[in-house]
Amino acid sequence: MAELNCLVCKSEIEVEERATTGEIVECDSCGQEHEVQVESHLVTIALAPEIEETWGE
């Protein structure tokens, strides 16, 4: 289990070591969603992109 810090409130976020790139994890403290990025067995997180409405497109 990788322990990373929320990019917003700095609280700890636990990420499974078997997590895959693109997986979304949420901070239990502030609710911010983060996107997991895995490269060469290094697990990092970035702010998750906002999902926009397509309004029927």
mmCIF file as gemmi writes it, N, C-alpha and C atoms, coordinates in Angstrom:
data_model
loop_
_atom_site.group_PDB
_atom_site.id
_atom_site.type_symbol
_atom_site.label_atom_id
_atom_site.label_alt_id
_atom_site.label_comp_id
_atom_site.label_asym_id
_atom_site.label_entity_id
_atom_site.label_seq_id
_atom_site.pdbx_PDB_ins_code
_atom_site.Cartn_x
_atom_site.Cartn_y
_atom_site.Cartn_z
_atom_site.occupancy
_atom_site.B_iso_or_equiv
_atom_site.pdbx_formal_charge
_atom_site.auth_seq_id
_atom_site.auth_asym_id
_atom_site.pdbx_PDB_model_num
ATOM 1 N N . MET Axp A 1 ? 0.865 -1.181 0 1 0 ? 1 A 1
ATOM 2 C CA . MET Axp A 1 ? 0 0 0 1 0 ? 1 A 1
ATOM 3 C C . MET Axp A 1 ? 0.908 1.239 0 1 0 ? 1 A 1
ATOM 4 N N . ALA Axp A 2 ? 0.66 2.126 -0.933 1 0 ? 2 A 1
ATOM 5 C CA . ALA Axp A 2 ? 1.41 3.379 -1.011 1 0 ? 2 A 1
ATOM 6 C C . ALA Axp A 2 ? 0.628 4.455 -0.253 1 0 ? 2 A 1
ATOM 7 N N . GLU Axp A 3 ? 1.329 5.227 0.538 1 0 ? 3 A 1
ATOM 8 C CA . GLU Axp A 3 ? 0.696 6.335 1.248 1 0 ? 3 A 1
ATOM 9 C C . GLU Axp A 3 ? 1.187 7.637 0.632 1 0 ? 3 A 1
ATOM 10 N N . LEU Axp A 4 ? 0.258 8.358 0.038 1 0 ? 4 A 1
ATOM 11 C CA . LEU Axp A 4 ? 0.561 9.624 -0.613 1 0 ? 4 A 1
ATOM 12 C C . LEU Axp A 4 ? -0.23 10.722 0.076 1 0 ? 4 A 1
ATOM 13 N N . ASN Axp A 5 ? 0.097 11.967 -0.203 1 0 ? 5 A 1
ATOM 14 C CA . ASN Axp A 5 ? -0.613 13.09 0.408 1 0 ? 5 A 1
ATOM 15 C C . ASN Axp A 5 ? -1.542 13.745 -0.597 1 0 ? 5 A 1
ATOM 16 N N . CYS Axp A 6 ? -2.743 14.092 -0.125 1 0 ? 6 A 1
ATOM 17 C CA . CYS Axp A 6 ? -3.721 14.811 -0.933 1 0 ? 6 A 1
ATOM 18 C C . CYS Axp A 6 ? -3.075 16.096 -1.445 1 0 ? 6 A 1
ATOM 19 N N . LEU Axp A 7 ? -3.314 16.39 -2.705 1 0 ? 7 A 1
ATOM 20 C CA . LEU Axp A 7 ? -2.74 17.596 -3.311 1 0 ? 7 A 1
ATOM 21 C C . LEU Axp A 7 ? -3.476 18.864 -2.893 1 0 ? 7 A 1
ATOM 22 N N . VAL Axp A 8 ? -4.601 18.725 -2.201 1 0 ? 8 A 1
ATOM 23 C CA . VAL Axp A 8 ? -5.374 19.883 -1.766 1 0 ? 8 A 1
ATOM 24 C C . VAL Axp A 8 ? -5.177 20.144 -0.274 1 0 ? 8 A 1
ATOM 25 N N . CYS Axp A 9 ? -5.462 19.124 0.556 1 0 ? 9 A 1
ATOM 26 C CA . CYS Axp A 9 ? -5.435 19.345 2.01 1 0 ? 9 A 1
ATOM 27 C C . CYS Axp A 9 ? -4.256 18.672 2.711 1 0 ? 9 A 1
ATOM 28 N N . LYS Axp A 10 ? -3.447 17.922 1.959 1 0 ? 10 A 1
ATOM 29 C CA . LYS Axp A 10 ? -2.233 17.257 2.467 1 0 ? 10 A 1
ATOM 30 C C . LYS Axp A 10 ? -2.499 16.074 3.39 1 0 ? 10 A 1
ATOM 31 N N . SER Axp A 11 ? -3.747 15.618 3.533 1 0 ? 11 A 1
ATOM 32 C CA . SER Axp A 11 ? -4.047 14.432 4.331 1 0 ? 11 A 1
ATOM 33 C C . SER Axp A 11 ? -3.514 13.198 3.597 1 0 ? 11 A 1
ATOM 34 N N . GLU Axp A 12 ? -3.279 12.127 4.351 1 0 ? 12 A 1
ATOM 35 C CA . GLU Axp A 12 ? -2.787 10.901 3.736 1 0 ? 12 A 1
ATOM 36 C C . GLU Axp A 12 ? -3.877 10.208 2.928 1 0 ? 12 A 1
ATOM 37 N N . ILE Axp A 13 ? -3.489 9.706 1.771 1 0 ? 13 A 1
ATOM 38 C CA . ILE Axp A 13 ? -4.361 8.904 0.92 1 0 ? 13 A 1
ATOM 39 C C . ILE Axp A 13 ? -3.649 7.569 0.722 1 0 ? 13 A 1
ATOM 40 N N . GLU Axp A 14 ? -4.348 6.477 0.983 1 0 ? 14 A 1
ATOM 41 C CA . GLU Axp A 14 ? -3.777 5.161 0.767 1 0 ? 14 A 1
ATOM 42 C C . GLU Axp A 14 ? -4.16 4.669 -0.62 1 0 ? 14 A 1
ATOM 43 N N . VAL Axp A 15 ? -3.151 4.26 -1.374 1 0 ? 15 A 1
ATOM 44 C CA . VAL Axp A 15 ? -3.363 3.763 -2.728 1 0 ? 15 A 1
ATOM 45 C C . VAL Axp A 15 ? -2.82 2.335 -2.782 1 0 ? 15 A 1
ATOM 46 N N . GLU Axp A 16 ? -3.642 1.41 -3.265 1 0 ? 16 A 1
ATOM 47 C CA . GLU Axp A 16 ? -3.208 0.022 -3.41 1 0 ? 16 A 1
ATOM 48 C C . GLU Axp A 16 ? -1.984 -0.044 -4.334 1 0 ? 16 A 1
ATOM 49 N N . GLU Axp A 17 ? -1 -0.849 -3.982 1 0 ? 17 A 1
ATOM 50 C CA . GLU Axp A 17 ? 0.191 -0.969 -4.816 1 0 ? 17 A 1
ATOM 51 C C . GLU Axp A 17 ? -0.117 -1.573 -6.175 1 0 ? 17 A 1
ATOM 52 N N . ARG Axp A 18 ? -1.204 -2.323 -6.28 1 0 ? 18 A 1
ATOM 53 C CA . ARG Axp A 18 ? -1.585 -2.91 -7.563 1 0 ? 18 A 1
ATOM 54 C C . ARG Axp A 18 ? -2.502 -1.971 -8.368 1 0 ? 18 A 1
ATOM 55 N N . ALA Axp A 19 ? -2.65 -0.737 -7.919 1 0 ? 19 A 1
ATOM 56 C CA . ALA Axp A 19 ? -3.481 0.239 -8.628 1 0 ? 19 A 1
ATOM 57 C C . ALA Axp A 19 ? -2.939 0.451 -10.039 1 0 ? 19 A 1
ATOM 58 N N . THR Axp A 20 ? -3.819 0.817 -10.939 1 0 ? 20 A 1
ATOM 59 C CA . THR Axp A 20 ? -3.417 1.028 -12.329 1 0 ? 20 A 1
ATOM 60 C C . THR Axp A 20 ? -3.599 2.492 -12.714 1 0 ? 20 A 1
ATOM 61 N N . THR Axp A 21 ? -2.875 2.909 -13.727 1 0 ? 21 A 1
ATOM 62 C CA . THR Axp A 21 ? -2.968 4.275 -14.228 1 0 ? 21 A 1
ATOM 63 C C . THR Axp A 21 ? -4.403 4.571 -14.634 1 0 ? 21 A 1
ATOM 64 N N . GLY Axp A 22 ? -4.902 5.722 -14.216 1 0 ? 22 A 1
ATOM 65 C CA . GLY Axp A 22 ? -6.254 6.144 -14.554 1 0 ? 22 A 1
ATOM 66 C C . GLY Axp A 22 ? -7.27 5.852 -13.467 1 0 ? 22 A 1
ATOM 67 N N . GLU Axp A 23 ? -6.888 5.031 -12.487 1 0 ? 23 A 1
ATOM 68 C CA . GLU Axp A 23 ? -7.798 4.724 -11.387 1 0 ? 23 A 1
ATOM 69 C C . GLU Axp A 23 ? -8.025 5.991 -10.553 1 0 ? 23 A 1
ATOM 70 N N . ILE Axp A 24 ? -9.221 6.177 -10.044 1 0 ? 24 A 1
ATOM 71 C CA . ILE Axp A 24 ? -9.561 7.357 -9.259 1 0 ? 24 A 1
ATOM 72 C C . ILE Axp A 24 ? -9.62 6.981 -7.775 1 0 ? 24 A 1
ATOM 73 N N . VAL Axp A 25 ? -8.924 7.778 -6.944 1 0 ? 25 A 1
ATOM 74 C CA . VAL Axp A 25 ? -8.99 7.618 -5.494 1 0 ? 25 A 1
ATOM 75 C C . VAL Axp A 25 ? -9.461 8.942 -4.91 1 0 ? 25 A 1
ATOM 76 N N . GLU Axp A 26 ? -10.192 8.873 -3.803 1 0 ? 26 A 1
ATOM 77 C CA . GLU Axp A 26 ? -10.761 10.067 -3.198 1 0 ? 26 A 1
ATOM 78 C C . GLU Axp A 26 ? -10.146 10.298 -1.816 1 0 ? 26 A 1
ATOM 79 N N . CYS Axp A 27 ? -9.866 11.543 -1.497 1 0 ? 27 A 1
ATOM 80 C CA . CYS Axp A 27 ? -9.361 11.913 -0.183 1 0 ? 27 A 1
ATOM 81 C C . CYS Axp A 27 ? -10.512 11.804 0.812 1 0 ? 27 A 1
ATOM 82 N N . ASP Axp A 28 ? -10.298 11.06 1.903 1 0 ? 28 A 1
ATOM 83 C CA . ASP Axp A 28 ? -11.337 10.909 2.914 1 0 ? 28 A 1
ATOM 84 C C . ASP Axp A 28 ? -11.595 12.206 3.675 1 0 ? 28 A 1
ATOM 85 N N . SER Axp A 29 ? -10.61 13.102 3.72 1 0 ? 29 A 1
ATOM 86 C CA . SER Axp A 29 ? -10.759 14.34 4.487 1 0 ? 29 A 1
ATOM 87 C C . SER Axp A 29 ? -11.522 15.431 3.746 1 0 ? 29 A 1
ATOM 88 N N . CYS Axp A 30 ? -11.134 15.688 2.492 1 0 ? 30 A 1
ATOM 89 C CA . CYS Axp A 30 ? -11.748 16.815 1.776 1 0 ? 30 A 1
ATOM 90 C C . CYS Axp A 30 ? -12.605 16.393 0.584 1 0 ? 30 A 1
ATOM 91 N N . GLY Axp A 31 ? -12.525 15.121 0.178 1 0 ? 31 A 1
ATOM 92 C CA . GLY Axp A 31 ? -13.348 14.639 -0.921 1 0 ? 31 A 1
ATOM 93 C C . GLY Axp A 31 ? -12.765 14.847 -2.309 1 0 ? 31 A 1
ATOM 94 N N . GLN Axp A 32 ? -11.587 15.453 -2.405 1 0 ? 32 A 1
ATOM 95 C CA . GLN Axp A 32 ? -10.963 15.688 -3.712 1 0 ? 32 A 1
ATOM 96 C C . GLN Axp A 32 ? -10.626 14.35 -4.374 1 0 ? 32 A 1
ATOM 97 N N . GLU Axp A 33 ? -10.947 14.238 -5.652 1 0 ? 33 A 1
ATOM 98 C CA . GLU Axp A 33 ? -10.603 13.038 -6.395 1 0 ? 33 A 1
ATOM 99 C C . GLU Axp A 33 ? -9.239 13.205 -7.052 1 0 ? 33 A 1
ATOM 100 N N . HIS Axp A 34 ? -8.454 12.131 -7.013 1 0 ? 34 A 1
ATOM 101 C CA . HIS Axp A 34 ? -7.119 12.112 -7.608 1 0 ? 34 A 1
ATOM 102 C C . HIS Axp A 34 ? -7.037 10.959 -8.591 1 0 ? 34 A 1
ATOM 103 N N . GLU Axp A 35 ? -6.278 11.147 -9.65 1 0 ? 35 A 1
ATOM 104 C CA . GLU Axp A 35 ? -6.056 10.101 -10.638 1 0 ? 35 A 1
ATOM 105 C C . GLU Axp A 35 ? -4.699 9.459 -10.376 1 0 ? 35 A 1
ATOM 106 N N . VAL Axp A 36 ? -4.692 8.137 -10.273 1 0 ? 36 A 1
ATOM 107 C CA . VAL Axp A 36 ? -3.458 7.395 -10.032 1 0 ? 36 A 1
ATOM 108 C C . VAL Axp A 36 ? -2.657 7.326 -11.328 1 0 ? 36 A 1
ATOM 109 N N . GLN Axp A 37 ? -1.335 7.477 -11.193 1 0 ? 37 A 1
ATOM 110 C CA . GLN Axp A 37 ? -0.434 7.333 -12.327 1 0 ? 37 A 1
ATOM 111 C C . GLN Axp A 37 ? 0.69 6.406 -11.898 1 0 ? 37 A 1
ATOM 112 N N . VAL Axp A 38 ? 0.896 5.347 -12.673 1 0 ? 38 A 1
ATOM 113 C CA . VAL Axp A 38 ? 1.916 4.359 -12.358 1 0 ? 38 A 1
ATOM 114 C C . VAL Axp A 38 ? 2.927 4.326 -13.491 1 0 ? 38 A 1
ATOM 115 N N . GLU Axp A 39 ? 4.206 4.502 -13.14 1 0 ? 39 A 1
ATOM 116 C CA . GLU Axp A 39 ? 5.269 4.452 -14.136 1 0 ? 39 A 1
ATOM 117 C C . GLU Axp A 39 ? 6.477 3.787 -13.508 1 0 ? 39 A 1
ATOM 118 N N . SER Axp A 40 ? 6.907 2.695 -14.071 1 0 ? 40 A 1
ATOM 119 C CA . SER Axp A 40 ? 8.065 1.933 -13.571 1 0 ? 40 A 1
ATOM 120 C C . SER Axp A 40 ? 7.926 1.611 -12.088 1 0 ? 40 A 1
ATOM 121 N N . HIS Axp A 41 ? 6.778 1.112 -11.692 1 0 ? 41 A 1
ATOM 122 C CA . HIS Axp A 41 ? 6.469 0.716 -10.307 1 0 ? 41 A 1
ATOM 123 C C . HIS Axp A 41 ? 6.419 1.894 -9.334 1 0 ? 41 A 1
ATOM 124 N N . LEU Axp A 42 ? 6.473 3.137 -9.833 1 0 ? 42 A 1
ATOM 125 C CA . LEU Axp A 42 ? 6.339 4.324 -8.994 1 0 ? 42 A 1
ATOM 126 C C . LEU Axp A 42 ? 4.899 4.804 -9.081 1 0 ? 42 A 1
ATOM 127 N N . VAL Axp A 43 ? 4.233 4.877 -7.932 1 0 ? 43 A 1
ATOM 128 C CA . VAL Axp A 43 ? 2.828 5.286 -7.894 1 0 ? 43 A 1
ATOM 129 C C . VAL Axp A 43 ? 2.752 6.744 -7.47 1 0 ? 43 A 1
ATOM 130 N N . THR Axp A 44 ? 2.109 7.576 -8.287 1 0 ? 44 A 1
ATOM 131 C CA . THR Axp A 44 ? 1.901 8.988 -7.954 1 0 ? 44 A 1
ATOM 132 C C . THR Axp A 44 ? 0.432 9.312 -8.19 1 0 ? 44 A 1
ATOM 133 N N . ILE Axp A 45 ? 0.021 10.506 -7.758 1 0 ? 45 A 1
ATOM 134 C CA . ILE Axp A 45 ? -1.351 10.955 -8.008 1 0 ? 45 A 1
ATOM 135 C C . ILE Axp A 45 ? -1.333 12.364 -8.582 1 0 ? 45 A 1
ATOM 136 N N . ALA Axp A 46 ? -2.371 12.672 -9.331 1 0 ? 46 A 1
ATOM 137 C CA . ALA Axp A 46 ? -2.586 14.012 -9.88 1 0 ? 46 A 1
ATOM 138 C C . ALA Axp A 46 ? -4.058 14.34 -9.663 1 0 ? 46 A 1
ATOM 139 N N . LEU Axp A 47 ? -4.396 15.614 -9.687 1 0 ? 47 A 1
ATOM 140 C CA . LEU Axp A 47 ? -5.799 15.982 -9.547 1 0 ? 47 A 1
ATOM 141 C C . LEU Axp A 47 ? -6.59 15.366 -10.686 1 0 ? 47 A 1
ATOM 142 N N . ALA Axp A 48 ? -7.7 14.744 -10.357 1 0 ? 48 A 1
ATOM 143 C CA . ALA Axp A 48 ? -8.537 14.103 -11.366 1 0 ? 48 A 1
ATOM 144 C C . ALA Axp A 48 ? -9.207 15.165 -12.221 1 0 ? 48 A 1
ATOM 145 N N . PRO Axp A 49 ? -9.321 14.907 -13.521 1 0 ? 49 A 1
ATOM 146 C CA . PRO Axp A 49 ? -10.007 15.883 -14.391 1 0 ? 49 A 1
ATOM 147 C C . PRO Axp A 49 ? -11.487 15.937 -14.063 1 0 ? 49 A 1
ATOM 148 N N . GLU Axp A 50 ? -12.059 17.106 -14.212 1 0 ? 50 A 1
ATOM 149 C CA . GLU Axp A 50 ? -13.493 17.28 -13.998 1 0 ? 50 A 1
ATOM 150 C C . GLU Axp A 50 ? -14.237 16.639 -15.155 1 0 ? 50 A 1
ATOM 151 N N . ILE Axp A 51 ? -15.306 15.936 -14.85 1 0 ? 51 A 1
ATOM 152 C CA . ILE Axp A 51 ? -16.134 15.342 -15.889 1 0 ? 51 A 1
ATOM 153 C C . ILE Axp A 51 ? -17.189 16.366 -16.277 1 0 ? 51 A 1
ATOM 154 N N . GLU Axp A 52 ? -17.223 16.68 -17.571 1 0 ? 52 A 1
ATOM 155 C CA . GLU Axp A 52 ? -18.154 17.689 -18.047 1 0 ? 52 A 1
ATOM 156 C C . GLU Axp A 52 ? -19.372 17.036 -18.667 1 0 ? 52 A 1
ATOM 157 N N . GLU Axp A 53 ? -20.51 17.707 -18.55 1 0 ? 53 A 1
ATOM 158 C CA . GLU Axp A 53 ? -21.746 17.237 -19.164 1 0 ? 53 A 1
ATOM 159 C C . GLU Axp A 53 ? -21.644 17.403 -20.673 1 0 ? 53 A 1
ATOM 160 N N . THR Axp A 54 ? -22.19 16.468 -21.425 1 0 ? 54 A 1
ATOM 161 C CA . THR Axp A 54 ? -22.185 16.587 -22.884 1 0 ? 54 A 1
ATOM 162 C C . THR Axp A 54 ? -23.501 17.135 -23.408 1 0 ? 54 A 1
ATOM 163 N N . TRP Axp A 55 ? -24.542 17.12 -22.562 1 0 ? 55 A 1
ATOM 164 C CA . TRP Axp A 55 ? -25.855 17.656 -22.905 1 0 ? 55 A 1
ATOM 165 C C . TRP Axp A 55 ? -26.341 17.126 -24.247 1 0 ? 55 A 1
ATOM 166 N N . GLY Axp A 56 ? -26.264 15.809 -24.427 1 0 ? 56 A 1
ATOM 167 C CA . GLY Axp A 56 ? -26.831 15.185 -25.599 1 0 ? 56 A 1
ATOM 168 C C . GLY Axp A 56 ? -25.953 15.165 -26.832 1 0 ? 56 A 1
ATOM 169 N N . GLU Axp A 57 ? -24.704 15.524 -26.687 1 0 ? 57 A 1
ATOM 170 C CA . GLU Axp A 57 ? -23.818 15.507 -27.868 1 0 ? 57 A 1
ATOM 171 C C . GLU Axp A 57 ? -23.467 14.098 -28.237 1 0 ? 57 A 1
